[in-house]
Amino acid sequence: ITDAIFGFFMIILKWIPCESYNIGNLNPETSIIELVETNKEVISKKLTYHLIDYPDGYPQDDPMRRSTDISEAQIQLRFESRI
């Protein structure tokens, strides 16, 4: 959220009329499984989880991962995600 807030402030401070920007992070997101594994290490306890398949009605064309194009913010605002 820190990067997002910083990006939003940059948009406000360098306001360009009729312009819109995507603010995001280019690093891959953390999966729930990765989060569980990290928590297991931190709390030193055994955690169990159960994976379920996507429901049959889940849209097949919905991407598994989304990647925000922040190139406009990088060019015009010199925005870079850091955290």
Kinemage of the C-alpha trace (Angstrom):
@kinemage 1
@onewidth
@group {chain A} dominant
@subgroup {mainchain}
@vectorlist {calphas} color= white
{ca ile a 1} P 0.000 0.000 0.000
{ca thr a 2} L 2.989 2.294 0.553
{ca asp a 3} L 3.816 2.319 -3.167
{ca ala a 4} L 0.197 3.032 -4.040
{ca ile a 5} L -0.048 5.985 -1.653
{ca phe a 6} L 3.263 7.368 -2.940
{ca gly a 7} L 2.035 6.982 -6.526
{ca phe a 8} L -1.258 8.720 -5.760
{ca phe a 9} L 0.591 11.654 -4.172
{ca met a 10} L 2.833 11.921 -7.246
{ca ile a 11} L -0.268 12.080 -9.442
{ca ile a 12} L -1.709 14.877 -7.294
{ca leu a 13} L 1.544 16.859 -7.160
{ca lys a 14} L 2.359 16.527 -10.873
{ca trp a 15} L -1.227 16.840 -12.010
{ca ile a 16} L -1.624 16.652 -15.782
{ca pro a 17} L -5.171 17.411 -17.000
{ca cys a 18} L -7.109 14.518 -18.590
{ca glu a 19} L -4.404 11.946 -17.819
{ca ser a 20} L -4.871 8.630 -16.024
{ca tyr a 21} L -2.283 6.260 -14.617
{ca asn a 22} L -2.018 2.691 -13.418
{ca ile a 23} L -0.172 2.494 -10.128
{ca gly a 24} L 1.029 -0.952 -9.183
{ca asn a 25} L 3.933 -3.222 -8.431
{ca leu a 26} L 5.851 -5.057 -11.138
{ca asn a 27} L 6.962 -7.797 -8.739
{ca pro a 28} L 4.925 -11.001 -8.820
{ca glu a 29} L 2.264 -11.209 -6.137
{ca thr a 30} L 2.593 -13.528 -3.149
{ca ser a 31} L 0.395 -16.604 -3.361
{ca ile a 32} L -1.689 -17.763 -0.422
{ca ile a 33} L 0.457 -20.914 -0.249
{ca glu a 34} L 3.622 -18.786 -0.005
{ca leu a 35} L 1.982 -16.747 2.749
{ca val a 36} L 1.069 -19.902 4.706
{ca glu a 37} L 4.611 -21.265 4.334
{ca thr a 38} L 6.103 -17.970 5.539
{ca asn a 39} L 3.742 -17.933 8.531
{ca lys a 40} L 4.759 -21.499 9.386
{ca glu a 41} L 8.386 -20.383 9.572
{ca val a 42} L 7.617 -17.281 11.620
{ca ile a 43} L 5.368 -18.887 14.240
{ca ser a 44} L 7.241 -22.225 14.279
{ca lys a 45} L 4.009 -24.230 14.269
{ca lys a 46} L 2.542 -26.774 11.938
{ca leu a 47} L -0.122 -25.225 9.753
{ca thr a 48} L -2.289 -27.208 7.432
{ca tyr a 49} L -4.258 -26.007 4.455
{ca his a 50} L -6.553 -27.506 1.899
{ca leu a 51} L -6.510 -26.455 -1.745
{ca ile a 52} L -9.741 -26.501 -3.689
{ca asp a 53} L -10.239 -26.311 -7.430
{ca tyr a 54} L -11.858 -23.357 -9.097
{ca pro a 55} L -15.623 -23.701 -9.369
{ca asp a 56} L -17.014 -24.962 -12.672
{ca gly a 57} L -18.605 -21.572 -13.294
{ca tyr a 58} L -15.276 -19.723 -13.033
{ca pro a 59} L -14.615 -17.815 -16.273
{ca gln a 60} L -12.051 -19.768 -18.291
{ca asp a 61} L -10.639 -16.642 -19.932
{ca asp a 62} L -9.921 -14.882 -16.618
{ca pro a 63} L -6.113 -14.646 -16.248
{ca met a 64} L -4.471 -16.470 -13.360
{ca arg a 65} L -2.148 -13.502 -12.823
{ca arg a 66} L -2.647 -9.877 -13.653
{ca ser a 67} L 0.156 -7.494 -14.473
{ca thr a 68} L -0.444 -3.785 -14.296
{ca asp a 69} L 1.086 -1.655 -17.066
{ca ile a 70} L 2.648 1.225 -15.135
{ca ser a 71} L 4.766 2.509 -18.023
{ca glu a 72} L 2.850 5.818 -18.277
{ca ala a 73} L 3.457 6.539 -14.578
{ca gln a 74} L 7.102 5.527 -14.949
{ca ile a 75} L 7.629 7.893 -17.877
{ca gln a 76} L 5.579 10.925 -16.852
{ca leu a 77} L 5.818 10.728 -13.053
{ca arg a 78} L 9.075 8.782 -12.705
{ca phe a 79} L 7.142 6.377 -10.497
{ca glu a 80} L 8.842 3.135 -9.459
{ca ser a 81} L 7.446 0.610 -7.009
{ca arg a 82} L 9.913 0.030 -4.199
{ca ile a 83} L 8.197 -1.970 -1.484
